[in-house]
Amino acid sequence: MDDFSFSIFPNENFLDLRLYQYGWEQCAPLHSFGPFVRNHYLFHHVISGRGYLDATQPDGVTRRYHLEPGQGFLICPGLVNTYCADKADPWKYVWLEFDGLRVKEYLNSAGLLAIQPIYQPREPALSDPVRDTMLYIADHSEASTLHLIGHLCLFLDALIQSSATRRELR
């Protein structure tokens, strides 16, 4: 059985939403990534296990966030981040890297900002559609680009609908 899956999206000039890469990984104890600066938004959803995110805020201050199953974290473009799996209970997560003209608006509606990068569902079960839609994308790299962009829309809607810090879309 594989410990990871990784795919690169064949970008076809979508403007409102663009998918860049996606996958999932069962991390080894203390597996880390970073410090690193991304060019696009990157969202991770924790499926199992634990870990932490060190996120540098726009003011230059770095904050540490501890995460567990059902939570997620957003890495914003241009900011330094490092994330690391727990030693005793390393996490398994799924991720999507995306961008587009309206992405910041959608993420703000889900209560996700550079100064508040942690996704917390209103109720634990509400994170299931977020996770399931992300895993669907990660497991269907052979699907058409339009099909995957459609599921990216469904992911963003699930993120907004389930978020404890949801804001109304304008």
Salt bridges, closest charged atoms under 4 A:
GLU25 OE2 - HIS31 NE2 3.95
ASP54 OD1 - ARG64 NE 2.71
GLU68 OE1 - ARG50 NH1 3.59
GLU97 OE1 - ARG38 NH1 3.74
ASP99 OD2 - HIS40 ND1 3.11
GLU105 OE1 - ARG102 NE 2.97
ASP128 OD1 - ARG131 NH1 3.32
ASP132 OD1 - ARG131 NH2 2.86
GLU168 OE2 - ARG166 NH2 3.73
